[in-house]
Amino acid sequence: MPVAPVRRIAFVNEKGGTGKTTLAVHVAAWIARVRKLRVLLMDLDTQGHAGKTLGLDVREIQPNVFHFLTDPAVSLEQVLQRTEVEGLTVVPAYKQMAGLAAALGDTPSAAERLRERLDAASPEHDVVVLDGPPSLGLSVTSMLVAATEVVVPVALTYLALDGCAEVARTVERVAEEHHRPELRVTAVVPMMHRRTALAEAVRERLEAYFPGRVTPPLGVNVAIDEAQSHGKTVWDYAPRSRGAQMMTAVAEAVWTLGETP
């Protein structure tokens, strides 16, 4: 019986402050909890927030993702960290990632390193969720080269529309340069939603630009922020909150849209 291919979901936005890491962490946790799959959450950001929001002290953890990408002797198993969410493991990052381009060289072959290392690792995970910095550099390019699908969180502001279009063009460019014709944006998530005329207008523009790929919106929610400060997901911290309900709807939509051909 053929083995189903591993889904690799990259969360990408070149603008900071969109809630990208919050979304990536929760989608990863939802897949593990609800779909009962083995999920690897890989952080490629110098801030290490993906690990921090799940209760890990990323400052003290070595080796981490930087060593996995730059040292062939470091295996995936050596950088995996267990979490309190059953089925979810994390590869944390920290400030060493600032030196990734210097260590690998900013070349097309360097951008292939993450995909090559994941391809060569033992197939112990059903899904890989990739989270990186809010910029376009080697880390994000590497994520796109390794990914099978791309999720773009977008704050509902006027300038965010332009940023979202830039991300879509970046995905198209990377797909062409690295011979990944199947790579595409599968879901766009409206973030920090408020019921204002501008927010609704931006959301309508997103739906026109990405027909059938815009998820339910995720509004600003105190329970989600508080959960992260305690190193927990919103479902573990406040399972009956409005934030938990919104996050469930978004995570389910991201998963379903990624399954759509």
Kinemage of the C-alpha trace (Angstrom):
@kinemage 1
@onewidth
@group {chain A} dominant
@subgroup {mainchain}
@vectorlist {calphas} color= white
{ca met a 1} P 0.000 0.000 0.000
{ca pro a 2} L 1.570 3.362 -0.987
{ca val a 3} L 2.496 5.775 1.784
{ca ala a 4} L 0.655 9.111 1.664
{ca pro a 5} L 3.040 12.023 1.058
{ca val a 6} L 3.893 14.267 3.995
{ca arg a 7} L 2.099 17.594 3.877
{ca arg a 8} L 4.434 20.516 4.533
{ca ile a 9} L 2.547 23.706 5.294
{ca ala a 10} L 4.519 26.970 5.247
{ca phe a 11} L 3.079 30.022 7.019
{ca val a 12} L 4.450 33.076 5.265
{ca asn a 13} L 4.044 36.824 5.463
{ca glu a 14} L 6.770 39.371 4.796
{ca lys a 15} L 5.137 41.825 7.213
{ca gly a 16} L 5.485 41.419 10.975
{ca gly a 17} L 2.707 41.659 13.529
{ca thr a 18} L 0.151 39.619 11.604
{ca gly a 19} L -0.163 36.798 14.143
{ca lys a 20} L 1.579 34.348 11.820
{ca thr a 21} L 3.311 32.347 14.535
{ca thr a 22} L 0.165 32.215 16.664
{ca leu a 23} L -1.671 30.797 13.683
{ca ala a 24} L 1.053 28.302 12.733
{ca val a 25} L 1.321 26.939 16.274
{ca his a 26} L -2.426 26.535 16.665
{ca val a 27} L -2.943 24.924 13.277
{ca ala a 28} L -0.156 22.454 14.080
{ca ala a 29} L -1.742 21.683 17.456
{ca trp a 30} L -5.218 21.332 15.912
{ca ile a 31} L -3.968 18.816 13.345
{ca ala a 32} L -2.351 16.753 16.104
{ca arg a 33} L -5.369 16.947 18.416
{ca val a 34} L -8.257 16.605 15.982
{ca arg a 35} L -6.821 14.711 13.032
{ca lys a 36} L -4.725 12.503 15.343
{ca leu a 37} L -1.659 12.881 13.120
{ca arg a 38} L 2.011 13.149 13.995
{ca val a 39} L 2.928 16.792 13.481
{ca leu a 40} L 6.341 18.448 13.355
{ca leu a 41} L 6.383 22.204 13.926
{ca met a 42} L 9.658 23.680 12.662
{ca asp a 43} L 10.651 27.219 13.608
{ca leu a 44} L 13.134 29.155 11.454
{ca asp a 45} L 12.863 32.548 13.145
{ca thr a 46} L 15.574 34.101 15.320
{ca gln a 47} L 12.961 35.026 17.942
{ca gly a 48} L 12.052 31.385 18.538
{ca his a 49} L 8.452 32.252 19.298
{ca ala a 50} L 6.964 28.998 18.019
{ca gly a 51} L 8.765 27.104 20.768
{ca lys a 52} L 8.248 29.822 23.379
{ca thr a 53} L 4.486 29.845 22.933
{ca leu a 54} L 4.451 26.116 23.666
{ca gly a 55} L 6.374 26.530 26.908
{ca leu a 56} L 9.940 25.814 25.730
{ca asp a 57} L 12.948 27.826 26.911
{ca val a 58} L 14.504 28.073 23.464
{ca arg a 59} L 17.508 30.012 24.775
{ca glu a 60} L 18.797 26.894 26.505
{ca ile a 61} L 18.050 24.299 23.832
{ca gln a 62} L 20.900 23.130 21.628
{ca pro a 63} L 21.225 21.763 19.052
{ca asn a 64} L 18.349 23.540 17.335
{ca val a 65} L 17.186 24.113 13.771
{ca phe a 66} L 20.311 26.098 12.868
{ca his a 67} L 22.542 23.146 13.691
{ca phe a 68} L 20.203 20.777 11.842
{ca leu a 69} L 20.538 22.888 8.681
{ca thr a 70} L 24.256 23.595 8.879
{ca asp a 71} L 25.735 20.412 10.354
{ca pro a 72} L 25.068 17.126 8.491
{ca ala a 73} L 26.008 15.222 11.643
{ca val a 74} L 22.993 16.629 13.520
{ca ser a 75} L 19.941 14.457 12.914
{ca leu a 76} L 16.302 15.477 13.062
{ca glu a 77} L 15.828 13.262 16.106
{ca gln a 78} L 18.484 15.271 17.974
{ca val a 79} L 16.621 18.566 17.583
{ca leu a 80} L 13.070 17.371 18.269
{ca gln a 81} L 11.368 18.662 21.420
{ca arg a 82} L 8.215 17.130 22.848
{ca thr a 83} L 5.279 19.348 23.770
{ca glu a 84} L 2.271 18.961 26.046
{ca val a 85} L 0.109 18.478 22.952
{ca glu a 86} L -0.003 14.787 22.153
{ca gly a 87} L 1.393 14.089 18.689
{ca leu a 88} L 3.074 17.498 18.330
{ca thr a 89} L 6.852 17.923 18.384
{ca val a 90} L 8.833 21.119 17.789
{ca val a 91} L 12.205 21.937 16.289
{ca pro a 92} L 13.020 25.234 17.996
{ca ala a 93} L 15.054 28.162 16.715
{ca tyr a 94} L 16.947 30.993 18.313
{ca lys a 95} L 19.360 33.799 17.467
{ca gln a 96} L 21.826 31.509 15.664
{ca met a 97} L 19.447 31.600 12.680
{ca ala a 98} L 20.635 35.135 11.969
{ca gly a 99} L 23.817 33.548 10.637
{ca leu a 100} L 22.170 31.001 8.344
{ca ala a 101} L 22.998 32.768 5.074
{ca ala a 102} L 26.600 33.270 6.164
{ca ala a 103} L 26.889 29.597 7.110
{ca leu a 104} L 25.286 28.173 3.959
{ca gly a 105} L 25.822 30.923 1.410
{ca asp a 106} L 22.882 32.698 -0.190
{ca thr a 107} L 22.700 30.437 -3.263
{ca pro a 108} L 20.024 28.269 -4.903
{ca ser a 109} L 21.635 25.168 -3.396
{ca ala a 110} L 21.452 26.736 0.077
{ca ala a 111} L 17.723 27.260 -0.375
{ca glu a 112} L 17.360 23.534 -1.081
{ca arg a 113} L 19.005 22.483 2.200
{ca leu a 114} L 15.825 22.309 4.303
{ca arg a 115} L 13.969 20.223 1.743
{ca glu a 116} L 16.933 17.893 1.328
{ca arg a 117} L 17.302 17.368 5.055
{ca leu a 118} L 13.579 16.744 5.555
{ca asp a 119} L 13.479 14.374 2.579
{ca ala a 120} L 16.384 12.399 4.029
{ca ala a 121} L 14.954 12.205 7.563
{ca ser a 122} L 13.014 9.194 8.796
{ca pro a 123} L 9.300 9.527 7.901
{ca glu a 124} L 8.100 9.818 11.496
{ca his a 125} L 5.687 12.682 10.859
{ca asp a 126} L 2.507 12.946 8.821
{ca val a 127} L 2.548 16.747 8.615
{ca val a 128} L 5.276 19.384 8.872
{ca val a 129} L 4.329 22.965 9.745
{ca leu a 130} L 6.951 25.583 8.885
{ca asp a 131} L 7.122 28.993 10.553
{ca gly a 132} L 9.759 31.603 9.828
{ca pro a 133} L 10.616 35.284 10.134
{ca pro a 134} L 8.461 38.128 8.766
{ca ser a 135} L 10.902 38.906 5.967
{ca leu a 136} L 12.059 37.548 2.658
{ca gly a 137} L 15.442 35.921 3.060
{ca leu a 138} L 17.076 32.517 2.998
{ca ser a 139} L 14.930 31.120 5.820
{ca val a 140} L 11.646 31.944 4.092
{ca thr a 141} L 12.880 30.865 0.667
{ca ser a 142} L 13.983 27.563 2.206
{ca met a 143} L 10.527 27.114 3.713
{ca leu a 144} L 8.869 27.687 0.363
{ca val a 145} L 11.193 25.287 -1.436
{ca ala a 146} L 10.447 22.594 1.160
{ca ala a 147} L 6.695 23.217 1.378
{ca thr a 148} L 3.832 21.522 -0.407
{ca glu a 149} L 1.400 24.356 0.392
{ca val a 150} L 1.490 27.945 1.613
{ca val a 151} L -0.779 29.725 4.092
{ca val a 152} L -0.740 33.528 4.222
{ca pro a 153} L -2.087 35.350 7.301
{ca val a 154} L -3.162 38.879 6.412
{ca ala a 155} L -4.047 41.730 8.749
{ca leu a 156} L -7.167 43.465 7.478
{ca thr a 157} L -5.544 46.795 6.675
{ca tyr a 158} L -5.161 48.609 3.372
{ca leu a 159} L -1.377 48.179 3.106
{ca ala a 160} L -1.653 44.463 3.930
{ca leu a 161} L -3.301 43.872 0.563
{ca asp a 162} L -0.138 44.900 -1.230
{ca gly a 163} L 1.940 42.680 1.043
{ca cys a 164} L -0.292 39.702 0.363
{ca ala a 165} L 0.063 40.155 -3.378
{ca glu a 166} L 3.852 40.305 -2.931
{ca val a 167} L 3.800 37.000 -1.059
{ca ala a 168} L 1.789 35.400 -3.873
{ca arg a 169} L 4.328 36.635 -6.432
{ca thr a 170} L 7.178 35.335 -4.278
{ca val a 171} L 5.570 31.898 -4.133
{ca glu a 172} L 5.198 31.882 -7.924
{ca arg a 173} L 8.842 32.919 -8.394
{ca val a 174} L 10.194 30.273 -6.010
{ca ala a 175} L 7.990 27.616 -7.619
{ca glu a 176} L 9.413 28.483 -11.026
{ca glu a 177} L 13.061 28.804 -9.974
{ca his a 178} L 13.059 25.556 -7.990
{ca his a 179} L 10.865 23.543 -10.342
{ca arg a 180} L 7.901 23.251 -7.986
{ca pro a 181} L 4.904 23.798 -10.308
{ca glu a 182} L 2.494 22.364 -7.730
{ca leu a 183} L 3.437 24.923 -5.043
{ca arg a 184} L 0.732 27.517 -4.431
{ca val a 185} L -1.053 29.583 -1.825
{ca thr a 186} L -3.790 27.277 -0.565
{ca ala a 187} L -5.270 29.489 2.150
{ca val a 188} L -5.391 33.149 3.128
{ca val a 189} L -6.380 33.910 6.722
{ca pro a 190} L -7.844 37.337 7.592
{ca met a 191} L -6.246 38.269 10.920
{ca met a 192} L -7.032 40.824 13.639
{ca his a 193} L -10.558 41.093 12.307
{ca arg a 194} L -12.754 43.927 13.535
{ca arg a 195} L -16.189 44.783 12.228
{ca thr a 196} L -15.288 47.980 10.404
{ca ala a 197} L -16.048 49.119 6.880
{ca leu a 198} L -12.346 49.046 5.972
{ca ala a 199} L -11.842 45.516 7.312
{ca glu a 200} L -14.827 44.240 5.343
{ca ala a 201} L -13.633 46.013 2.199
{ca val a 202} L -10.164 44.461 2.520
{ca arg a 203} L -11.694 41.058 3.132
{ca glu a 204} L -13.790 41.387 -0.024
{ca arg a 205} L -10.674 42.292 -2.005
{ca leu a 206} L -8.904 39.217 -0.644
{ca glu a 207} L -11.801 36.985 -1.668
{ca ala a 208} L -11.710 38.481 -5.175
{ca tyr a 209} L -7.934 37.955 -5.464
{ca phe a 210} L -7.964 34.471 -3.902
{ca pro a 211} L -11.389 33.037 -4.791
{ca gly a 212} L -12.341 30.074 -2.649
{ca arg a 213} L -9.165 30.270 -0.568
{ca val a 214} L -10.058 32.783 2.166
{ca thr a 215} L -10.800 31.238 5.563
{ca pro a 216} L -13.112 32.552 8.273
{ca pro a 217} L -11.528 35.570 9.984
{ca leu a 218} L -9.596 35.441 13.242
{ca gly a 219} L -10.398 38.383 15.464
{ca val a 220} L -8.322 39.919 18.240
{ca asn a 221} L -8.887 37.792 21.338
{ca val a 222} L -7.551 38.074 24.882
{ca ala a 223} L -7.820 34.346 25.616
{ca ile a 224} L -5.466 33.496 22.735
{ca asp a 225} L -2.879 36.025 23.936
{ca glu a 226} L -3.152 34.863 27.545
{ca ala a 227} L -2.810 31.224 26.516
{ca gln a 228} L 0.490 31.939 24.766
{ca ser a 229} L 1.853 33.756 27.795
{ca his a 230} L 1.263 30.529 29.755
{ca gly a 231} L 2.923 28.340 27.097
{ca lys a 232} L -0.377 26.762 26.085
{ca thr a 233} L -2.762 26.657 23.147
{ca val a 234} L -6.101 28.396 23.554
{ca trp a 235} L -7.832 24.992 23.627
{ca asp a 236} L -5.815 23.979 26.677
{ca tyr a 237} L -6.099 27.346 28.393
{ca ala a 238} L -9.657 28.445 27.615
{ca pro a 239} L -11.403 25.700 25.608
{ca arg a 240} L -14.854 27.317 25.778
{ca ser a 241} L -13.724 30.811 24.846
{ca arg a 242} L -14.632 32.716 21.725
{ca gly a 243} L -10.957 32.563 20.789
{ca ala a 244} L -10.999 28.762 20.868
{ca gln a 245} L -14.076 28.720 18.643
{ca met a 246} L -12.568 31.110 16.110
{ca met a 247} L -9.254 29.262 16.027
{ca thr a 248} L -11.003 25.934 15.485
{ca ala a 249} L -12.902 27.305 12.477
{ca val a 250} L -9.741 28.751 10.952
{ca ala a 251} L -7.615 25.638 11.519
{ca glu a 252} L -10.273 23.392 10.013
{ca ala a 253} L -10.524 25.651 6.961
{ca val a 254} L -6.733 25.739 6.490
{ca trp a 255} L -6.613 21.948 6.622
{ca thr a 256} L -9.526 21.461 4.232
{ca leu a 257} L -8.306 24.019 1.690
{ca gly a 258} L -4.914 22.351 1.624
{ca glu a 259} L -6.584 19.081 0.651
{ca thr a 260} L -8.367 20.687 -2.283
{ca pro a 261} L -6.599 20.026 -5.631
